[in-house]
Amino acid sequence: MDALRYANLTLRFALELAALAALGYWGFAEHDGAAAILLGLGAPGLAALVWGLFVAPKAAVDLPPGGRLSCEVVVFAAAVCALWASDHTGPAVAMALAASVSRATGLRSIGYAKTPPPATNCTSPVPMPSPTQTMRWPSTSATARQRARRPWRYPAAHACQTR
């Protein structure tokens, strides 16, 4: 399972770079003069800014999963439209399909999909926290801080399971 996850993350990174390249190509190829420079550098710069602020794993703005997914769709849709406008329909369709497949296979590993509930044959007296309750973790590691900041990405461990 880890091999599939790492392959999907590698594909996602390649798609991110391809989206930036597609936006830059569109800006330089479809326009002339100052507009070419402005759009050739500005379009990928704006996409990188949106990705870094809202979509990246260490994003500056902490959005819920739906917001992150929306920003990701906007960046990839802009790249696909840029390829399509540059008369590169084959790469545009390939990028759209690859991004869709990558997103569909990576939902659980990246944190968008909910994990199935654990088995309920446990007799532990420890109550389960509600899904909306922010959990406090005793450790101060980076993972623990991420869990405290983004509880929807890290489902609570069941009381009967060991950590």
C-alpha distance (Angstrom), angle and dihedral (degrees) to the residues before:
residue distance angle dihedral
M1 . . .
D2 3.78 . .
A3 3.81 91.1 .
L4 3.81 90.7 56.4
R5 3.79 90.9 47.6
Y6 3.80 93.3 50.2
A7 3.80 91.9 45.4
N8 3.80 89.7 51.3
L9 3.81 92.4 48.4
T10 3.81 89.6 50.2
L11 3.80 90.1 50.4
R12 3.81 90.7 48.9
F13 3.80 91.5 51.9
A14 3.81 90.8 48.9
L15 3.82 89.1 50.0
E16 3.81 90.9 51.0
L17 3.80 90.6 52.9
A18 3.81 91.0 44.7
A19 3.81 90.1 51.8
L20 3.81 91.0 53.9
A21 3.81 90.7 46.9
A22 3.81 91.7 48.6
L23 3.79 92.4 51.4
G24 3.80 91.4 47.9
Y25 3.80 92.1 47.6
W26 3.79 91.0 50.4
G27 3.78 92.1 50.9
F28 3.80 95.0 49.8
A29 3.83 98.8 36.2
E30 3.79 101.2 43.8
H31 3.81 99.7 42.3
D32 3.80 138.0 51.3
G33 3.77 135.9 -140.7
A34 3.77 120.8 -10.5
A35 3.80 92.0 -7.7
A36 3.81 89.7 60.0
I37 3.78 91.6 53.5
L38 3.79 93.3 43.3
L39 3.82 95.1 47.8
G40 3.80 95.6 34.3
L41 3.79 91.1 57.8
G42 3.80 100.3 23.3
A43 3.81 100.0 53.0
P44 3.81 95.7 54.7
G45 3.80 89.8 39.2
L46 3.80 91.6 54.3
A47 3.81 91.2 46.1
A48 3.82 90.7 50.1
L49 3.81 89.7 48.7
V50 3.81 92.6 51.3
W51 3.80 90.9 45.8
G52 3.80 93.2 48.5
L53 3.79 94.7 45.9
F54 3.80 100.3 43.1
V55 3.83 114.4 10.7
A56 3.81 109.3 34.0
P57 3.82 118.0 100.8
K58 3.82 90.0 -112.4
A59 3.80 94.8 38.8
A60 3.79 118.2 169.8
V61 3.82 92.5 -136.1
D62 3.78 114.1 54.8
L63 3.81 107.6 -141.3
P64 3.79 126.9 176.5
P65 3.81 114.5 -105.8
G66 3.81 93.8 -93.5
G67 3.78 91.6 54.9
R68 3.79 92.4 48.7
L69 3.78 90.5 48.6
S70 3.82 91.4 49.8
C71 3.81 92.4 52.3
E72 3.78 90.6 47.5
V73 3.81 91.6 51.0
V74 3.82 90.9 49.7
V75 3.83 92.5 53.2
F76 3.80 94.3 47.0
A77 3.81 92.6 43.0
A78 3.81 90.0 52.3
A79 3.81 90.2 51.3
V80 3.81 92.4 48.2
C81 3.82 91.0 48.1
A82 3.81 89.9 48.6
L83 3.81 91.1 53.5
W84 3.79 91.0 45.2
A85 3.84 91.4 50.3
S86 3.81 89.5 50.5
D87 3.84 89.5 57.1
H88 3.80 93.5 -109.2
T89 3.79 96.8 126.3
G90 3.81 95.3 155.7
P91 3.81 95.2 57.5
A92 3.82 89.6 40.9
V93 3.80 92.0 56.2
A94 3.82 91.3 42.9
M95 3.80 91.5 51.4
A96 3.80 92.3 47.8
L97 3.80 92.2 49.6
A98 3.81 94.1 44.3
A99 3.81 91.9 48.9
S100 3.82 91.2 48.3
V101 3.80 93.7 48.1
S102 3.80 92.1 45.1
R103 3.79 91.7 50.1
A104 3.81 93.2 45.9
T105 3.81 94.4 49.8
G106 3.79 94.8 41.0
L107 3.79 101.0 49.0
R108 3.77 95.3 101.7
S109 3.80 97.6 38.2
I110 3.80 94.0 49.9
G111 3.78 95.6 44.7
Y112 3.80 107.7 -104.0
A113 3.78 99.2 106.9
K114 3.75 120.8 67.6
T115 3.75 117.8 -118.1
P116 3.78 116.8 -122.3
P117 3.79 114.9 -96.4
P118 3.79 115.3 -94.9
A119 3.77 122.8 -107.0
T120 3.78 112.8 -74.9
N121 3.81 98.1 -147.8
C122 3.80 89.7 100.4
T123 3.78 120.5 118.4
S124 3.77 96.3 -162.6
P125 3.81 115.6 138.8
V126 3.83 91.2 -145.6
P127 3.81 109.0 110.1
M128 3.78 119.3 -130.9
P129 3.81 116.7 -118.6
S130 3.77 117.1 -118.3
P131 3.83 116.1 -102.5
T132 3.81 91.5 -111.8
Q133 3.81 95.6 48.7
T134 3.80 114.1 104.5
M135 3.77 109.6 -128.3
R136 3.78 123.5 -137.7
W137 3.77 113.8 -139.6
P138 3.80 120.8 -156.1
S139 3.79 95.0 -141.0
T140 3.78 124.4 77.7
S141 3.79 95.2 -149.8
A142 3.79 120.8 130.4
T143 3.80 91.4 -105.1
A144 3.80 91.7 52.7
R145 3.79 91.2 50.5
Q146 3.80 90.3 49.7
R147 3.79 90.2 50.5
A148 3.78 90.8 52.0
R149 3.82 92.2 48.1
R150 3.81 97.2 43.4
P151 3.79 109.7 29.3
W152 3.82 93.1 164.9
R153 3.82 90.6 64.5
Y154 3.81 94.1 53.4
P155 3.79 113.7 48.0
A156 3.78 114.7 -147.2
A157 3.78 115.9 -95.7
H158 3.77 114.9 -112.5
A159 3.78 115.3 -108.4
C160 3.82 92.6 -117.9
Q161 3.78 95.6 50.1
T162 3.75 121.9 87.2
R163 3.77 119.8 -129.2
